[in-house]
Amino acid sequence: MNLYRLAIIVIPIFLAVIGCSGNKGKLINQSPDDSKATQKELIDNWSDYHVKYRNDANLIVFDPKNDDRKIIAGGKGGGVWVAVQDAEGWAKFVKNNITSDGEIIITRFDARWIGVREIRGPDNQLYGFVILPQEDACYTRLVDENTLRLRYDRRRLRP
């Protein structure tokens, strides 16, 4: 009987550990000294990327056009993801959300700092960049060998 109880406890834990490991990417905060891209550089060179933003958050995804990797943006919380299709759409977004010096206007009362994070796959390959508040929870998961899903649900990360 004790072996049966042990198996009931150990097997689900083992399966949870196996299911939660492996196919995750990571978001890496960039310091100003070693950043591969600044907010201003990304915003100025937007046409080099597939750009998506979330309409209810200070969140912009930059997926480079010149590689075979792809970022799929999704998440919970009711927000709508908008893909930038042309210069006119980008100009409208910039006018409403970006200052003249290339910084994102913080529209949420609970966001203190907005920065650039690298989006990296499990093999540490660079998939792209995301600009979002430092406190926001954002996760990645590998869909296939060239596709990464970015999940955002507005939960706050605790320091």
N, C-alpha and C positions, 0 to 999 in steps of 0.2 A: 504493500500500500504506500509506503514512503517513497519508493521509486516512482510510482505513478504520480504522486504529488510533485515530486521534483521535476519530472518530465513536463507536467502541465505548466510549471513556472519557467523552466529553462528554455523550452522550445519557442514560446512567444517572444521572449527576450532575444534569443538568437535571431529569429526572423526579423525583428525590429531593427537590430543592429545591421544585419545584412541589407535590409531595404533602405536604410538611411545613409549608407555609405556609398562612395563611388561616384555616381553620375552627377555630381554637383560642381558648378563653377563657383567663382568667388568674385566679390566686389572689393577692390583695393582702393583705399583712400590715397590720394596723391598729396604729397607735400608740395608747396610752391617751388622748392628747390629741385625736385626730381620729377616734376610732372611731365608726362608725355604730351599733354594737351591742356591748355587753360580754357576757361569758359569763353574768353574772348576769341581765342583761336578756333574753337569749335563753332561758335556762332558766326564768325566771319567766313569760315570755310564750309558752311553747311552743305553746299552743293556736292561735296566729296562724300557725303554720307546719305544713307536712308535715315531720315529723321522722323521720330514719332514723339509726341508729347501727350501728357495726360491733362485733360481739360479742368480737373479739379485739384491739381497739385503743382508745385514747383518741380516738375520732373520732365526731363528731356532725354531721349535715347538717341545716340549717334552710332549707327551701324555702317562701317566703311563699305563703299561701293566696290572697291578694287580687290576684294578677296572673295573666297568661296564660302565664307562663314556667314551665318544669318542669326539675327536676334529676333525672337518673337516676344512681344510685350503683352502682358496680361496681368490679371490680378483680381482681387475682391474689392468690394466697397462701392460699386456702382459708378466708378469713373469711366469715362469714355476715352479711348486712345485715338488720337488723330494723327494720320500720316501726312507729312508735308509733301504736297504734290508738285508745287511750282514756286517760282520766285514771289509771285503775288501772295500766296498763302503764307510763305515764310515772312515776308515784309509785314503782313498783318500781325502775325504772332510776335515778331520783334517789337513792333510799335507798342503793343499792349503789355509786353512782359520783360523787355530788356531796357536797361538804362543806356544813356549815350556812351558810357565808358565800358560797355560790354558785360555788365553784371546783371544777373537776374533779379527782378523786382520781387521781394519777398511778400507774397500776398496772404500768407497764412499767419495768424497771430502766434502760433506755437512753433514756428520754424525760426531758429536763431542763426543758422549758418548754412549756406548752400555751397556745395563744392562738387568737383569732378571726381568720379570714381572710374577706374578701369574695370571693364567686364572681362573676366578671364575664364576660360574653360578648365575642365579637370586636368588637362595636359599643359596648363599655364599659357596657352595660346591667347593672344589678345583678340577678343571678339568685337570690342568697341568701347564706348564711353557712355556714362550716364551722369547727368547733372541732377542732383536732388539734395534736399535738406539732410544734413549729417545724421539727424536723429531718426530718420525714417527707416523702416524695415523694408529691405529689398532682398530677394533671394534669386538664385539661378538654379536651373536644372537642365541637364543635357537631354535633348530630344532625340537627336541622332548625331553622327560623328561631325556634322557641320552646322548643327542648329542648337541654339541655347535659348531656353525660355526664361524671361525675366519676370518675376512675380513681385507685385507691390500691393500692399494692403493697408497702408497708412497707420499701422501700429507703430508706436514709438519704441525705439531701442533704448534700453536703460544703460547709462554710463557705468 
